[in-house]
Amino acid sequence: MKVVELAIVLNENPRAEHADLVALPFIPRTGELLLWNSKLYLVTNVLYAFNTDPADYNYDADPNRQSTVAHDVCYKVFLEPAR
């Protein structure tokens, strides 16, 4: 299970969102529809962040090598009501 922050965009200007932390067995992808609390939402964006320890990848600056040892990955999924 992945812990995902679902951010429902309420207004674009000024930016307002309502967020919930949920556990999902998958990471939604941009463009997918997601049923949440009996409402259908469109996934508009997926952001992620992670930590790496330089010692884990022998201080190599190659991003491919760094991403293979990432830990503490967190996800934020932006949703808009499907019309």
GIWORA-V324463 format. One record per helix or strand of 2 or more residues. SS is the DSSP state (@ for helix, = for strand). FROM is the first residue (numbers start at 0). TO is the last residue. If there is no record, write none. Layout:
# GIWORA-V324463
<<SS & FROM & TO> <SS & FROM & TO>>
This chain:
# GIWORA-V324463
<<= & 1 & 10> <= & 15 & 23> <= & 32 & 35> <= & 38 & 50> <@ & 53 & 56> <@ & 62 & 67> <= & 70 & 80>>
